Amino acid sequence: MRQILNLPEYNFIDRKDKDFIIAFNDAIRELRYESGDNISSGYCWGRYMIIYAKTGVKSKQVAARIYIRDSEIILRLFFSKIDKHRAYLENAPEYIKLPFSDEHGTCRHCKNEHAGVCKFRKTYTLANRLMEKCNGVVFEFRKPDLTKLPGYMSLLREFYLSGKM
C-alpha cells in the first residue's frame, strides 16, 4: 500500500492520511480483512475509495471503506446488530461513540419504507435513546488518525470477532 500511495495520482493525499491508511491496512489484515491493495474510484463518496472485505470466503463481507476526498479521508465501518454491543459502545471513547449517536445519517423515513419496514434502516438504542440511521451514510469516522487506530481496531474486534454479530 505504501508503494501505491507514493504514485503521482495520490500526491494530493496528506502525509498523515497516507500514514493512517498504511497503518489501518496492516492492522485490518490481522483480522483477515484486506483490500488486495486496490484503490478504486470513489464514485459519489470521494475521489478514491479502498474497500476492506473478508479474505478466504466465497461471499465477501465488507467491514470497512476509506473514502479519499480532495481534502480529507473518512473511515467508514460497517456494523449490524448494534444493540448486542450497546455496553461496549456506551463505554467507548467519545470519538468511537459519536458516529453512533450524532445526527449524521439520521433516518428520514424516505421512499424506501414499505409497510413500515426499510431494509436500509439501522435501529438501535444507545444511552436510553432510540436511534434510527440510514445504512447508506452511517458509521463514518471523520479525520481518522494514528492515535485513534487502536480504538477503531478494538471496535472492529468487538463486532467482527466477538461472535456477537
C-alpha positions in Angstrom: 0.0 0.0 0.0 2.9 2.3 0.8 4.2 2.0 -2.8 0.8 2.6 -4.3 0.2 5.7 -2.2 3.5 7.1 -3.5 2.3 7.1 -7.1 1.8 10.6 -8.5 -2.0 10.4 -8.7 -2.1 10.2 -4.9 0.1 13.3 -4.3 -2.9 15.3 -3.1 -3.3 13.0 0.0 -1.8 14.5 3.1 1.2 12.6 4.6 -0.7 11.9 7.9 -3.6 10.5 6.0 -1.3 8.2 4.0 0.3 7.1 7.2 -3.2 6.3 8.6 -4.2 4.3 5.5 -1.0 2.3 5.6 -1.3 1.5 9.3 -5.0 0.7 9.0 -4.3 -1.5 6.0 -1.8 -3.5 8.1 -4.0 -3.7 11.2 -7.2 -4.8 9.5 -5.2 -7.5 7.6 -4.5 -9.1 11.1 -8.3 -9.5 11.4 -8.3 -11.3 8.0 -9.8 -8.4 6.1 -8.0 -6.8 3.2 -8.2 -4.5 0.2 -6.0 -6.5 -2.1 -4.0 -3.2 -2.2 -6.6 -1.9 -4.6 -7.6 1.8 -4.7 -10.7 2.2 -6.8 -12.9 5.1 -8.0 -14.7 6.7 -5.1 -17.9 7.2 -7.1 -20.1 9.6 -5.1 -18.1 9.2 -1.8 -14.9 10.8 -2.9 -12.1 10.8 -5.5 -11.0 7.3 -4.5 -12.0 4.5 -2.2 -10.4 1.5 -0.5 -12.7 -1.4 0.3 -11.8 -4.0 3.0 -13.5 -7.4 2.8 -13.1 -10.7 4.5 -10.5 -12.9 3.0 -10.8 -16.6 2.3 -14.6 -16.7 2.0 -16.9 -17.0 -1.0 -19.2 -14.2 -0.1 -17.2 -11.0 0.5 -18.3 -9.3 3.8 -17.2 -5.7 3.7 -16.1 -4.4 7.1 -14.6 -1.0 6.2 -14.0 1.5 3.5 -11.7 4.5 3.4 -13.1 7.4 1.3 -10.3 9.5 -0.1 -11.6 13.0 -0.8 -9.7 16.0 -2.1 -9.2 17.5 1.4 -9.7 14.6 3.8 -10.2 10.9 4.3 -13.1 9.2 6.0 -13.1 5.8 7.6 -16.5 4.1 7.2 -17.1 0.9 9.2 -20.0 -1.5 8.6 -22.0 -2.9 11.6 -25.1 -4.9 12.3 -26.9 -6.0 15.4 -25.7 -2.9 17.2 -27.9 -3.5 20.3 -25.8 -6.6 21.1 -22.8 -4.3 21.5 -24.6 -1.5 23.5 -22.5 -1.9 26.7 -19.3 -1.7 24.6 -20.4 1.4 22.7 -21.7 3.2 25.8 -18.3 2.8 27.5 -16.2 3.6 24.4 -14.2 6.8 23.9 -16.3 9.7 22.5 -14.7 9.5 19.1 -16.0 5.9 18.8 -19.5 6.7 20.2 -20.0 9.8 18.0 -21.0 8.2 14.7 -23.5 6.0 16.6 -25.0 8.9 18.5 -24.8 12.1 16.4 -27.4 13.3 13.9 -25.3 12.4 10.8 -27.2 9.7 8.9 -30.5 10.0 10.9 -33.2 8.1 9.0 -35.7 10.5 7.4 -38.2 7.7 6.5 -37.7 8.1 2.8 -39.3 6.3 -0.1 -37.6 3.0 0.8 -40.1 2.5 3.5 -42.5 -0.3 2.6 -45.3 -1.2 5.2 -43.2 0.4 7.9 -40.1 -1.6 7.1 -36.9 -0.3 5.5 -34.1 -2.7 4.7 -31.7 0.3 4.9 -32.5 1.4 8.4 -30.3 0.6 11.3 -32.3 0.8 14.5 -30.8 0.5 18.0 -30.8 2.0 21.4 -27.9 4.0 22.9 -27.9 5.7 26.2 -31.7 5.0 26.5 -32.3 6.8 23.2 -33.8 5.1 20.2 -31.5 5.7 17.2 -32.6 5.2 13.5 -29.9 5.7 11.0 -29.9 5.3 7.2 -27.5 2.5 6.3 -26.2 4.4 3.3 -24.4 7.1 5.3 -23.7 5.7 8.8 -20.7 5.0 11.0 -18.3 7.4 9.3 -15.3 8.4 11.3 -14.1 11.7 10.1 -10.4 12.7 10.3 -9.1 9.4 11.5 -5.6 9.4 12.7 -3.0 7.1 14.1 -3.8 7.9 17.8 -7.3 6.6 17.2 -6.3 3.5 15.3 -6.3 1.2 18.5 -9.9 2.3 19.2 -11.1 1.6 15.7 -9.4 -1.8 15.8 -11.0 -2.6 19.2 -14.4 -1.6 17.7 -13.9 -3.9 14.7 -12.8 -6.8 17.0 -15.9 -6.3 19.2 -18.2 -6.5 16.2 -16.4 -9.0 14.0 -14.6 -11.3 16.3 -16.7 -11.4 19.5 -19.1 -13.9 17.9 -22.0 -11.5 18.5 -22.5 -10.2 15.0 
